[in-house]
Amino acid sequence: MSVSGMRRRTALGLAALTAAALSAVAATPTQAHPVGPKPVDVKLLALNDFHGNLEPPSGSSGTIAGQTAGGAEYLATYLKQLRQESRKHKNTVTVAAGDLIGASPLLSAAFHDEPTIEALSLAGLDYASVGNHEFDEGPAELLRIQNGGCHPVDGCADGTPYQGAGFQYLSANAFKTSTGKPLLPPYAIHKVDGVKIGFIGMTLEGTPDIVSREGTAGLTFADEALTANRYAAELRRRGVQTIVVLLHEGGNQAGSGGINDCVDFSGPVVDIAKRMDRSIDVVVSGHTHQAYNCEVNGKLVTSASSFGRLVTDIDLKIDRRSGDVLTMKAENVVVTRDVAKDRAQTELITRYKEVLGPIAGQVVGTTSGPLTRAQETLYGTTLGESTMGNVIADAQFAATDTEQNAVAAFMNPGGVRADIDAGQVTYEEAFTVQPFANNLTTLDLTGAQLYCMLEQQFTVGRTLYPSASVRYVVDVNGTTAPAGDPCAGTRVVRGSLTIGGTAVDTAATYRITVNSFLAGGGDGFSVLPQGTNAVTGMIDLDALIAYLKASSPIAAPALDRIRTTAEVA
């Protein structure tokens, strides 16, 4: 890889940065151009996992690379300035790799994410792949988001017609089961200065495992690499040689890696990129909320973290005669908040905040210290408890212990979306933590099924946050169960699981509370749908707010519900 892409960004008000901080990836070496037409310069501006963060995110979610970042007003300014850096403004294409909506703060979610679609349309987005969260409200709602029209239940909540997206969602591997046809266009061909660029949109194949059953009902998801190769071949038949995949699946680099590094890169996107046809040049990825700038299998593989805190600035030189990419380089640029706010974005945010009214600022409780979703290190990985997750589990237990005779509650980490700072907690802050509107579900599980559920945590790579009534010990030297037999693991020390201080009997039955997403087998917890006597309760957000009101000030709970054999030895 070569160090390139060093540019002054005084127009953006950026501080001078070192060459290391701006190290960009050149997936193909610069070539000597033969005598002939001058190559076409194309700029791609990419983002991913915006999640409706119109206003700057708070806490750790609002910083990256040591700087406060994000917010639609600043993102739009950066996109405009980066386009102006291009010698030809029309040679810039703005793209995204999914999860633009869903798991959104109240300002967007209260209006079914219409404000976010309007904001990104105003910011000049051209194409986006469909992420798993675009399916949160089901395929029919996704089509409404694309095409426009009032919500079938809530109508046009802001009093104005919803016009639909000003950009095109692409979804190559989400097929209607009944017809075998894609739900949305699989790709788009964009002509830039006489050359064609193909954009293929892709959702991760495992979407049904991480979205509610209703969200993906009637759909089938295909392998990402095989689908990309299929449509790449179709694009080549249509004379397209420059091919970009917008993939909502990603990877991770080692903790020492910066936003433009690729240190010990791993994750699903690596295997996918390796199996992609050589004709695919760029993979704009997402889903893992990580920042990286990599070369995999001769392809540029990038991600701009999340929440609009970064923009990936990708420069391509394309042979005018053959349509092939000659050189490519990328740079993740921090969307700092020291630039002028985009006026159109400010007006949009102000309008929706006025419609939202005073409910957002209503104080629902207080905390004596911050509650964070950062997970503690357990058995060498960051898969342990978190203070925010434990408080949510306690809230769900409190909501069902008397009403449904629950003895414990468990919360999935993916459902905890934000931190809460010390002091007063507003309704909007609580909503941002739990935006999915999942119902609490209380069901019967045997002690043996509980052990199986805990073993399955290590198979799926997600630790459930337990309520304060639960304690158990993890064997750091235990074996992880294979995917096909989740109960076969030996990670959880048998006899260590207690509920209410009493050891769990594998033959006895226990009333356990989870959210409806987990109850349906979400996150791969296949043992939970086997529970019996399920009763649906209140919305998870309502349970959290009730707990805040009844128990404030809330202190950060100790992270001692899950211990390891090393700790108890």
N, C-alpha and C positions, 0 to 999 in steps of 0.2 A: 504494500500500500504506500502511496506517496503522500507527502504533506502538501496540501494545496488548499485553494479556496480562501487565501488570506486576503481579506478586503477590509478597507476602512468603512466603518458604519456610523460616521459622524451624523449623518442625516437622521439616524435613529437615536442619537443621544447615548450610544453605548460607550462604555469606558474602553480604553485600550486593553487588548487581551493578548496573552502570550501565544506563541505559535502552537504550543502544546494544547492550549485550550481550544484552538480553532483547527486542530488536526482533522482534516476531512479525508474521506475515503475515495480513492480513485480505483474503481473496480477494473478498469482496463487502462493500460498505460497510454500516455499521449502518443499519437502516431503522427508521422510525417504525412501531411496531406498531399496527394498527388495534384498535379496541375489540373484545374477544373473548377467547377462551381464551388463557391465558398460554403463551408458547412453551415447548417442551420443551428443557431443557438436557441435552446429551449430551457426554460426555468419551470421546475415543478415546485410548488409550495405545498407542504403536506402537514397534516395534523391528525390526531387520533384521540379517542377516549375523552371527548370534551365533556360529556355527561351533564350538559345543561348548565355549566358554570358561567352564567352571564356576568355575575359579579365576581370580583377577585375571591378565590377560595381563602378560607381562614386557616390559621395554624400551620402545621407542617405541609398541608396540601397546597398552601399558597406560596411556597418557596421551592427553588431548585437551583443547583449550582451556587448556593450561598446568596441568592438574590430573591427578593419578593417578586412574584411573577403571576401572570394570568389576568383574566377579565376580558370580556368581549370588547370593551372600549379600547383597550390597549392592543388586543390581538388584531383587530381590524386596522389599526394604525400601522402595525408592523407589516401586515400583508400588503397594504397599500405602498409602503415605503420599499419593501422588497421587490414589488412589481416594478417600481420606478427605477430600480437599479438595472433592470434588464434594458438593453438598448432598444428593444422593441417590446412595448407593453403587451401587445397582443400575443407575444410568444410565451406568455406565462399561463400555466394551467394550475389551478388550485384544487387539491384533492384531499380526501380523508379516508382513514381506515377503520371506520365503524365506531359504535358506541358514542355517537354524537348526542344521543338522547337516552333517557332511562337512568335510574338511580340519580336523579337530578335534584338540586335544591328546590325549595318551595316556589320560588319566583317562576321557574319554568314548569315544574311538575303540576302546579295548581291549574295550569292551562294545557295539560296534556302535551307539554313540550313544544307547543306551537311557537312560543317566543324564541326558543333556541333555533328552530328551523328558519324563522324570519331573520334572526340575527346573522346566521351563517350565510343565508342567501344575500343579505345586504353586504356581507364581507367579501362576496365574490367567489364562494365555493362553486366548483364546477361539477365534480363527481365524488361520490362516497360509496364505499362498500357498506354492507349491512352488518352491524355487530350483533352479538347475542342480546344486548339490551334493547335494540330496536324491536325485538319480539316480545318485550315485557307485557304489552297489552294485546298481543296476538297479530296474525298476519293481516286481518282486515283493517286494523288500526294503522299498521305500517303503510298500507296502500292509501289510507286517508291522509296520512302525514305527507306522502309523496304527492298525491293528486289534489288535495284540498277538500273543503267541505266542513260543515260544523260537526262536532262530536255527536254521535247518535244518542247519547244520554244527557250530557251536560250542555249541548248546544255550543254556540259561540260565546264562551264565557266572558270575553272582553267586550262583547257587543258589536264586534265587526266581523265580517266574513273571513274565514281562513282560506287563503289562496293556494296553499300547498307549497312545496319546496321549489325554490328557484334554481336548484341543482338536481342532478339525476342520481338516485340511488341505484347501485348495481349489485346484483346477487346471482352469481353463476352457479352456486352449488346448493341453493335452497329450492327444491322442486315441489310442486304440488303433487302429492301422492296419487291423486285420482287421475291426473293427466300426464305426469312425467315432465311437465313443462316448468321452466323457471318461474318463480313468483314475480320477479322483476327482470328487466333486461340484464343479461349476463355480462355484457361488455358494451363499450362505446368506442367509436373511432373519432378522434379529434384531429383535425388537419391544422398544422401550424406552418405557415410560410411555405406551403407546398408539399410538406412531408406529413405522413399519417402516423399517429401515435394511438396504439390500442390500450385501453384501460379495462382490466378484468376485475370485477368485484367479488370478494370471497368472504364468507362467514366460517368460523371454525366448525369443523364437522361435529364436534361434541356439544353443540348448542343445546340439543334436547336434554342433556344431563345437567345443565346449569340454568335453565329457564323453566318456568312452570309448565306443566303439561298443556294447559290451555294456550300458552304462548306460542307453541309450535304445532298445535293440532292441525292435522291435514298436510303436514310438510315432511319431506324426507331430505336429509342432508348428506351430501356426497363427499368423498375424499378430496382434500384441497388440491394436492399436487396433480392428481389424475384429471380433475376438472380443469385446472389451469392449463394443463398440456392440451386437453381437448380443444379449448377455445383459442389457445395460442395457434394451433394448427389452422383453425378456421380463420383467424385473423390473417395469417400468412397467405392463405388462399385469396384473401381480399386485398392483398398487396401491402399489408402492414408488417414492417420489420422491427419497429421499435415497440416493445410491449412492456407495460407496467401492470403489476398485480397489486391491487389494494386489498390486503389480507388482514382480516380481524383475527389474527393469532400471532403470538410473539415469542420472545425469548428473554433471557436475562444474561447480564454480564457480572463478573465478580465485583464485589463491593468497592474495590479500588478504582473501578472504571469511571471516567467522567462522561459527560453527556455526549461527547464526540469520540468515545473510545469503544473498543470491542475486546474487552479483557475476558478470557476464558468463556467465550460466548456459548450458551447452551439453551435448550428449550425446544418446543415443538417446531418453531419456524425453521430451525436448522435442518431437521430432517426433511421438512416440506420443500425448502429451497434446494436441497441436494437432489430431490426427486423431480424437480421442475425441469422442463426442456430448456436447452441452452439458448433458445430464441428469446426467452424471457430475460429482460435486462435489469429491471428494478422491482423490488418488493417493498412497498410501503406497508409496514405492519403495525400491530397494536395489541390490545387486550391485556398485556402484562403490566401496563402503566410504567414501563421502563424506558429509559433513553439509551440509544445505542446507534452506532454508525459503523456498519460492518460490510465485509465482503464474504459471501458464501457461494461457493460453486460458480464463481465468475459473475455473481449478481450483487448489485448494491442492495443491502438490506438495512432499513432504517426504522426508527420509531421515535416519536416526539413526546414520550412520557404520557402526560395526561392533563386534563383540565385547562387546556389552552396556554400552558406555561412555556411551551416551546413551539417553534415552527421549524420544520426541516426544509432547508433551502437546497434544492437539488438542481445542478446545472448539467445539461446534456449537450453534446455536440453531435449532430446527426448528419450523415452523408446525404447530400441533397439528391444524388442520383440513385443510390441503392436503398436509402431509407434506414441504413444500419446505424447503430450508435457507435461513434468513434471514441469518445471519452465521456466519463461521468464522474461527478464528485458531489459530495453532500456535506452539509454543515447544519447542526442543530443550533438554532439561535434562540436565546432566552427572551421571552416576551416580558421585558421589564416594565415597571409602572412609572418610569420617569420620562415618558413621552406624552405628547398631547393625546387626550381622549378623542376618539372618533365621535363626531357630533351625532350622526345618525344612530349609533349604538346607544348613546346616552339618552336620546329621545325615546327610543324603544324601551329601554329599561325603566325610565321614569314613568312612561305610560302604563306599563304592566304593574309597577309598584303601586300606582294610584288605584288601579282596579282591584288589586289584591287587598287593599285596605289595612286596617289596624291589626288584623288577626296575627300577622307575621311577627309583630313586636310584642305580643302578649307574653308576659313573664309567667312561666309554668313551674319554676323551681330555681334552686340555687345549688352550687357545688362549692365545697371548701377547698378544692384543688382541681387541676385539670384531669379530665378523663380522656385517655388516648386509645386509639385502636391499634397502636404498635404492639406487636406480639413479642413476648419475652422469648429468650433462647431456651429451647428445650431439646435435649438429646442432640445438641450440636447444630440445630437448625432453628430458625425463627418460626416455630410452629406451636408456641405455647399460648398462655392466656394473655388477655389484654384487659386493662381496667374498664374500658368502655364496653367491651364484650361481656365481661362479668356482670356489670350493672344491668345490661339488657336482659341477661339470663335471670338475674334476681327479680327484675320487673315482671318478666313473664311468669315466673314462679308465683310471685305475689298475686298476680291477676287470676291464677287458677288453683291455688292451693286449697282455698275454701270452696270456691264455686264448683271445681271439678275434682276435688280430692287429689290433686297432683302432689307428688312428693319430690319432684325435681324438674328442672327445665334445662334445655340445651339450645344454644344459639350458634348459627353458622357464621364464620368470620366474614364471608363475602357480603352478608347482609348488614354489616356495620360500616357505614360509608363516610364517617367524619369523626373528628374529635369534638369535645366540648371544653371550652376554656373555663377557668375558675370564675366564680361569680354568678350573676343572674343568667338563667337559661331561658331563651325565648322559644316560642312555638316554632319559629322558623329554624332555629338551631336544632331542636329536637327532630323536626321533619327531615333535615339534611342528614342526620344520623340514620334514620330509618324511613326511607322514602318509598318502599315497595308496596305498602298497604297489604302485607300478608296477614291472614288471620291466624290467631293462635289455635293450635290443634292439640288436644289432650287425648292420649290413647294408652292402651294397655300393652306393655312389653314384659316378657319374662326376664328374669335375671340373666338367663343365657343369651337372650337377644340383646340385652344391654351390653354385655361383654362383647358380643359380636359387633355392635354399633361402634364401640370404642376401638376395637381392632381395625375396623374399616377406615378409621381416621387415617391410619398410616398407609393404607392402600391408595386412598384418593388424595392424600397429601393435604388434608384440611382438618384442623383441630377444632372440635366443637367447644364453645365456651360453656362451662357448667355453672349452675346456680350454686349458691353457698351451701346448699344441703348435700353436695356431692364431694367426695374425696376419692382419689385412686392414685396408684403408683405405676409408673412406666419403667419397664426394664430396658435400659439403654443397650443391652446386648441381645434383646429378644428378636425374633424373626417377624418380618412383615408378611401378612397373609397374601396369597396370590389373588388377582382380581376375581377369579372364578370361585374362590372359596374364602369369603371375607372373615369367616369365623375361625380360620385355621391359624391365625397369628398368635404369637406369644409375647407381644409387646406389653400388654396390660397384665400386671402381676395378679394371678388368680387369688382371690380372697382379700385383695386390697380395696376393692370398690365398696364404698359405704354410702348409704343414703340416710341422712339424719343421724349419723354416728353408728348405724347398725350395718354389719356386713350384708351385702346383697346375696340372697339365696338364688341360685340359678334356676330352681324349680318354681320359685314364687313369682307373682305378678305385681307389677308396679305401674302406677299412673304417671306418665311422663308427658311434659309439654314441649312441643317444638312449633315452629311456624309451618304454615301450609306448604311452603316450598320444600322444606325438609320432609314433611309428612308424605309428600308425593314422590320421594326418592331423589330429590334434588341434591346436587353436588356428589352424586354417586352413592348415597347412603341407601342402598337397596333393601336393607333390613327394615327400615322404618315403615314402608307400605305394608309390611306384614303385621303391623300392630292392629289390635282389635278395639272395638268399642270407642271409636274415634268420635270426639265431640268438637265442633268448631266454635271458637270463642271470639273475643273482640279482636280488632285490628292491632297489630304489634305496636304501632305508634301510640295508640290510645293507652296501651298498657304501660309504655314508657312514661308518658305524660302523667298518668295516674300515680305512678311510683315516685316521680319527681315531686309532685304536689304533696304526697303523703309523707315522704321521707327526707325532704330537704332540711338542712343542707346535706348533700350527698358527698361522702368522702370516697376517694379512690380505694377500692377494696384491695386487700392483699392478694398477691398472685401465688396462692399456696394450695389451690384446689387440685392441681395436678403436680405431683412430685416425681422425681426419678429415683431409681435404686441408688444412684450415687449420692443423692441428697439424704435419703433415709438411712443409708448404711452407717 
